[in-house]
């Protein structure tokens, strides 16, 4: 489990900095990488598919750059800020159910 979490974290970091991404379909990587959309996803342990995907990136840098840009946008739902905002909203909803209202916080 820890390995899968680390793998997804590395993928998110690569996407966040705009790296053209080729990744293997392991762990939760396919939850983040849309094959052909924000990166290229290949089956695990398929060296030939990995070689083809890397060749695709090298052969068409413009397309790789477009996928990388889409990758940067795909990271937002997984950002720490987004997760904290979602958690804060959940707490506010739960408190509201109990009739407890808090003043809105400043961003």
Secondary structure in CASP SS format (residue, H / E / C, confidence):
PFRMAT SS
TARGET T0000
AUTHOR 0000-0000-0000
METHOD secondary structure of the structure
MODEL  1
X C 1.00
X H 1.00
X H 1.00
X H 1.00
X H 1.00
X H 1.00
X H 1.00
X H 1.00
X H 1.00
X H 1.00
X H 1.00
X H 1.00
X H 1.00
X H 1.00
X H 1.00
X H 1.00
X C 1.00
X C 1.00
X C 1.00
X C 1.00
X C 1.00
X E 1.00
X E 1.00
X E 1.00
X C 1.00
X C 1.00
X C 1.00
X C 1.00
X H 1.00
X H 1.00
X H 1.00
X H 1.00
X C 1.00
X C 1.00
X E 1.00
X C 1.00
X C 1.00
X C 1.00
X E 1.00
X E 1.00
X E 1.00
X E 1.00
X C 1.00
X C 1.00
X C 1.00
X C 1.00
X H 1.00
X H 1.00
X H 1.00
X H 1.00
X H 1.00
X H 1.00
X H 1.00
X H 1.00
X H 1.00
X H 1.00
X H 1.00
X H 1.00
X H 1.00
X C 1.00
X H 1.00
X H 1.00
X H 1.00
X H 1.00
X H 1.00
X H 1.00
X H 1.00
X H 1.00
X H 1.00
X H 1.00
X H 1.00
X H 1.00
X H 1.00
X H 1.00
X C 1.00
X H 1.00
X H 1.00
X H 1.00
X C 1.00
X H 1.00
X H 1.00
X H 1.00
X H 1.00
X H 1.00
X H 1.00
X H 1.00
X H 1.00
X H 1.00
X H 1.00
X H 1.00
X H 1.00
X H 1.00
X H 1.00
X H 1.00
X H 1.00
X H 1.00
X H 1.00
X C 1.00
X C 1.00
X C 1.00
X C 1.00
X C 1.00
X C 1.00
X C 1.00
X C 1.00
X C 1.00
X C 1.00
END
